[in-house]
Amino acid sequence: MNERHEPESEPEKDIYQFEKAHAGPTVDMNEDEHENSKIEAVRLVVPITDDPTLVCITFRFWILSLFFSIIGSVINEYYYFRVNYGTFSIYFVNLASYALGTGMARILPTNKLTIGSYSMSFNPGPFNIKEHAVIGIAVSTASTVAYATDILTVTDLFLSHRINALGSIILIITTQCLGYGMAGVLRKYLVYPAEMIWWSNLVQVVFYNAMHNTDEFKTKKMIHGWSYMKYFWVFCGGMFLWEFVPQYLAPMFVFFDWICWISPFNMDIGSLFNSYTGPGILSLSFDWTSIGGSTMWLPLSAQLCNYGGIIFSYWIILPILWFTNTLGTKSFGEPLTAALYYTNGTYFDIAPYLNDDFSLNNTLYEAGPPVTMTPMYALGFFFSFVALAGCVSHIICFNGADIMKSWKSAVGSDDEDIHTKMMRTYPEVPQLWYAAFYIVMLGLSMMVCEVYGLQLPWWGVLIACVLSWLLTLPICAMAAITGFSPGLNVITELICGFMLPGKPIANMAFKCYGYMAMAQCMTLLSDLKLGHYMKIPPRAMFVSQCWGAVVGGIFNYLTMLVIINAHRDVLVSPEGDPAGVWAGNNPKIFWGSAQIYGALGPQRMFSSAGGYSFVYYGFLLGAILPIILWALSKKWPKVSWEKFNITIIAGGMSAFSNGLTQGILGSVIVAFIWQFWLFRYHKNWWSKYTFILSAALDTGAAFTGLFIFIFFAGGLSNKMVVKAPTWWANYVLPDGSNGVYANINRCGAANQNWTSGTLDH
């Protein structure tokens, strides 16, 4: 390989020399195997070698991260409004950026680009693994759908109020970046300890090392003597071809609700065994995106808690509520929906009850009939409260001692994790950077709420931030250890509902700032752990994530505007898109919550008169159950009581408040095969194949979705739309448009024209 190498540059002006000047010699810990991580999965896949001379922030980084950040933010925002939700795979970015990066290393000149007092070479040398990983981290940050676009979408679609471009972009960027300052404080407790695994990063570590053929990956061979990457491409290609069946040719295989075929026009059967608008009891999905590679490597105990909660809630509790018609469950037509209704089952629209400033007109509302929600939607709030309180209680009981130990020892103790010791080579990001960044974002947050009519006063932003500070540590610790965590969205809605009743926009803004500060802190901490495993300098991590957040937020906003302008009528319709393409379920859920907690207020929706006052007991139940389990662990210490995780169980019980429950049974099957049978009885095979196979299958499925989006679904041009052929597994509506399988009479009568199982009002 003929690669151009950068000659030594002047240290006072070359940005690359800054990294090299602070780097120590190459570190190889293979001689001290006893120094390896105490976590078995980490020992199996994360190398304990490092080359501190590798440079991360390069000209190639800026170009490739910008290019893929734009693509990722646009595609994920597009999917956000679709019925069949997909993702822009980071594995696609890793593969494509590797090809482009190595190509740029061959052809770019070694001339320098000078900006102010800094200069950088167009080609500093071979495209290295750390440079590659930092590009992926920047793109993954940019490719998340900014939570603030929900506020902008809801106010535009349902309130006919559009915030201007400057206010919208400031809102998006502040909500995306506010959590970064928090991460700077919490990294000592949520990144450095070995117990903070952040499971999804292990796949990335294997993938990057396999692509760059580093260390032991040079000698490891797969089946038939294949290299890691040949093995990856074979299974990636196979999944790419298969996914054309469920994603394009036969959407029936996404929602394979076979029990519905027994009695297709029976409302009871359709409501309970339909996985599109119901719980999908015993339904299958042959779409890998509904199952996901994480089922192959997340801890089995955590997965069993999650799926156990789902099955208990949606396969047991829901049918009981349905057949007993508890709280009028049948009156609403669909058992799982985020919409609000009058008590007679008629859809509720709040717009006529709002004042010009979008606050609730209490006189008009009180003069009309009462409003309610479906029982399962209310139970979703109850279980969310259980999960949040349970998270705090569980972490205090089972992990509090370890966290306090980390608090006291911080960095430099004798039992410090080997990867933390290796990262001492690199200068840390000063706390002042994080503090200054946080203060600037906080000031802009208060400004945008006061200036752009978001109904949330400056002190409301401060309260939202205080709430996120209090709860981020236990929530992120739960995510790092188990791979699952609750959110702050429900508790922030509840607090703001009591604090600022009758103001739905204020409720959305408070939720966004309170929840996203925690969520973005979690994202940064997870990426910092990936940098920890990959030995990426912390300052390079800081630059890449800030860069990705800004680029992604801007293009999220632009894409949102295009979609809203083109599909407004379909997105606001309660019936959705008859073609089954555009649904806008996520903004509808967001708006439904804003109506419950913001406009109507928890005082009305969860009063004793409304029948849903029991939801508050979720806090008490969630707080008590982990304490009971902790007490049992003291009585019978040989039993792993901490694995009965109330937070994860309750999270599963509230996971599908708006339907789309496909993939549960398939996920359980995959989890048992990989995390029980293979991990227990064939551990060598598991450690060798699992993570690269997971990456291959996820990448192949994501490639298919991207290919369909670009070439068949009009991603490049509406003139390029290619409809799948009509056959028994791909229903077509009378107007000639493709419909989702759930609309077929084989699984529920169209337009609610049931022949049996109806409820006599």
Disulfide bonds with the S-S distance in Angstrom:
none
